[in-house]
């Protein structure tokens, strides 16, 4: 597996992006349509990276593939964007409407 990148520089850039997303979401707090749009955009970005960039960068030999799988297992597993289940959405809505 290729580790020819500056991890600290990458972490710094990702932290900047994360902070920008947090700020954006905070500015739309309480607006379910805006937050849903942000979630859909993040999901789309995740899919694009996974399908177009990650798959192209997969190792082409067993040793590198093993190293990648080992890194995935040791570093927290596969990245996943969880979707809220409709039942949870309705349960949260019912809880909120009953308290009003």
C-alpha positions in Angstrom: 0.0 0.0 0.0 1.3 3.4 -0.9 1.9 5.7 2.0 3.6 8.4 0.0 1.6 11.3 1.3 2.0 13.7 4.2 -0.5 12.4 6.8 -0.3 15.6 8.9 -0.9 17.8 5.9 -3.9 15.7 4.9 -5.3 15.7 8.4 -5.0 19.5 8.5 -6.8 19.9 5.2 -9.5 17.5 6.3 -9.9 19.4 9.6 -10.4 22.6 7.6 -13.1 21.0 5.5 -14.8 19.4 8.6 -14.8 22.8 10.3 -16.4 24.4 7.2 -19.1 21.7 7.1 -19.8 22.1 10.9 -20.1 25.8 10.4 -22.4 25.4 7.4 -24.7 22.9 9.3 -24.8 25.1 12.4 -25.9 28.0 10.2 -28.9 25.9 9.1 -29.7 24.4 12.4 -33.5 23.9 12.7 -33.9 23.9 8.9 -34.5 20.2 8.1 -34.6 20.7 4.3 -31.2 22.5 4.3 -29.6 19.9 6.6 -31.0 17.1 4.4 -29.5 18.8 1.4 -26.1 18.9 3.1 -26.4 15.3 4.0 -27.3 14.3 0.5 -24.3 16.3 -0.9 -21.9 14.6 1.6 -23.4 11.2 0.6 -22.9 12.0 -3.1 -19.3 13.0 -2.5 -18.7 9.8 -0.5 -20.1 7.7 -3.4 -18.1 9.6 -6.0 -14.8 9.1 -4.1 -15.5 5.5 -3.4 -16.6 4.5 -6.9 -14.3 6.7 -9.0 -11.1 7.4 -7.1 -10.9 4.7 -4.4 -11.6 1.8 -6.8 -9.0 3.0 -9.3 -6.4 3.2 -6.5 -6.9 -0.3 -5.2 -3.8 -2.4 -5.0 -2.9 -4.7 -7.9 -1.1 -7.4 -5.9 -1.8 -9.5 -2.9 0.7 -8.0 -0.5 -0.6 -4.5 -1.0 -4.2 -5.7 -0.8 -3.4 -7.5 2.5 -1.8 -4.3 3.8 -4.8 -2.3 2.8 -7.3 -4.7 4.5 -5.1 -4.8 7.6 -5.1 -1.0 7.7 -8.9 -0.9 7.3 -9.3 -3.4 10.2 -6.8 -1.6 12.5 -7.9 1.9 11.7 -11.6 1.7 12.5 -13.1 -0.2 9.6 -14.8 0.7 6.4 -16.1 4.3 6.1 -19.8 4.3 6.1 -22.5 7.0 5.9 -25.4 5.7 7.9 -28.9 6.7 6.8 -31.6 7.4 9.3 -34.3 4.8 9.3 -37.8 6.0 8.5 -39.0 4.5 11.8 -36.4 6.5 13.7 -37.4 9.6 11.8 -41.1 9.1 12.7 -40.3 8.1 16.3 -38.3 11.4 16.7 -41.1 13.3 15.2 -43.7 11.7 17.4 -41.7 12.3 20.5 -41.3 16.0 19.5 -45.0 16.4 18.7 -46.1 14.8 22.0 -44.0 17.1 24.1 -45.6 20.2 22.5 
